[in-house]
Amino acid sequence: MSSTDRPYDVRLAPAAARTFSKLDQVERERVRQALEGLAATASRPGRGGKAVKTIQGTKDRFHRLHVGEYRIMYDLVAADRVMLVLGIVHRSELERWLRNR
């Protein structure tokens, strides 16, 4: 297996880890499965299909993964093969989360 076929390591920022731990069991499992699936295909073109969008902010650029009522905000660090989860945000809180970035 070449290094580009190897899945990315998923790491949660402290705020994302707190939110993840507060999710109910069903939502936590959906988010975990979505992150594992995305980590396995993150280096391929068209990863995530319609569920993934790139967000271009004023200061930075990151990606959003749609999982049910939640949006997983993440960045890919290709050199280290790391998918850093910046936040797990309920869709009703997304605008406020983006403003505070």
WOLIN-V904255 format. One record per backbone hydrogen bond with DSSP energy under -1.0 kcal/mol. CO is the residue of the C=O (numbers start at 1). NH is the residue of the N-H. E is the energy in kcal/mol with one decimal. If there is no record, write none. Layout:
# WOLIN-V904255
co-><CO	CO>
nh-><NH	NH>
e-><E	E>
This chain:
# WOLIN-V904255
co-><2	9	11	13	14	15	16	17	18	24	25	26	27	28	29	30	31	32	33	34	35	36	39	41	44	46	48	49	51	53	55	60	62	63	64	65	67	69	70	71	72	73	73	74	75	77	81	82	83	84	85	87	89	90	93	94	95	96	98>
nh-><5	83	85	17	18	19	20	21	22	28	29	30	31	32	33	34	35	36	37	38	39	40	8	44	47	49	51	52	66	64	62	57	55	74	53	72	70	91	67	89	65	86	87	63	84	82	9	77	11	75	13	73	71	93	97	98	99	100	101>
e-><-1.2	-3.3	-3.3	-2.6	-2.1	-2.1	-2.7	-2.1	-1.1	-2.8	-2.1	-2.1	-2.7	-2.6	-2.6	-2.3	-2.6	-2.4	-2.5	-2.4	-2.7	-1.6	-2.5	-1.9	-1.1	-1.5	-1.5	-1.2	-2.3	-3.1	-2.2	-2.8	-3.6	-2.6	-2.2	-3.1	-2.3	-2.9	-2.8	-2.9	-2.6	-2.3	-1.7	-3.3	-2.5	-1.9	-3.0	-3.3	-2.5	-2.2	-2.8	-2.9	-3.1	-2.1	-2.4	-2.6	-2.2	-1.8	-1.1>
